[in-house]
Amino acid sequence: MKVTINDVAREVGVSKATVSRVLSNNERISEETRLKVKEVIERLGYKPNVMARNLARNQTKTIGVILPMDASVSFGNPIFTQMMQGISMYAQEKHYFLMYAFGKEEEEEHNIDEFSQNGIVDGIIILKSEVNDKTIKKLRESGFPFVVIGRPGRETSVLWVDNDNFGATYEIAEAMIKKGHKKIAFVGAKQKWTVSKDRLEGYKRALEVHNISYEEKLIYHGEAFNEQTGKEAMDLLIKESPTAIIATDDLIAVGVNDYLNKIGREVKALVGFNNTMLAAYQKPALASVEIYGERLGYAAAKLLVEQLEGYIKDHMHAIIETKLIERESFN
């Protein structure tokens, strides 16, 4: 009968994880434990499998992916699914495994510690960044390989992938202004995230260039990129009678649209982000910015693997194009 890693662990009286760490030469294992494990491996004739051999070379051929929300929320938003699909496609091409960690934002540091300190992944992809992001700073200082989907603020020595969120929102607001709109509302979420900050700044800049006053009463930031945020926003913004609304996520735009439909009101222009199928089948069909989530994920995985395999020379980031998809809601 073939000897397994479980047989070795049982014989030594340690966990399977401890045997794996010995195979990967993890420094956290005591010399005494290391010698005991190696003696049993030799005595039982244990032959490590492919994964174990990778561990022995200080490689797992595994990428950790950190999602900032619970699984139900992450999979419920199409943009995260698209990103994960892109990551998976590149990982498959390069014969890497993937390990996902889900959790609320306050659990992110724990998830990253688990991945970066226990030798179970070679590198990490983070699917969001915040202004003054402590997690990114900690990882950068540790030297552990990672890539961020999202512009990482002032951390210039970080690998990252993103859209030009400032430019995309500037172009939407400017297009609305050219159609005659002056009362343009902005509805977003996760105000600390750099994607939210950049989109708001693009909106502000377009108003400034066209000599339209910025009004806080036309701005709403919710807790989540979902329909509820859109509905909560309209409860407050409807009294301001905006003629156009920029929503930073299609799910938010759907909430806005549903609210307006129920009260029998309309705005002349409503635009969301991510160009999901959900937007296309609304009444009216919602205009949206295509951010190519699959390409974001693919580019992030590519940057990370290039770093892990020593290919990166002079590029630290990638910008993925965007495209405004005009539909019935953009007049």
Beta strands, then each sheet from edge to edge (+ up, - down):
strand 1: 62-66
strand 2: 97-101
strand 3: 123-126
strand 4: 146-149
strand 5: 159-163
strand 6: 184-189
strand 7: 219-222
strand 8: 244-247
strand 9: 269-273
strand 10: 287-290
strand 11: 317-320
strand 12: 323-325
sheet 1: 2+ 1+ 3+ 4+ 5+ 11+
sheet 2: 7+ 6+ 8+ 9+ 10+ 12-
end
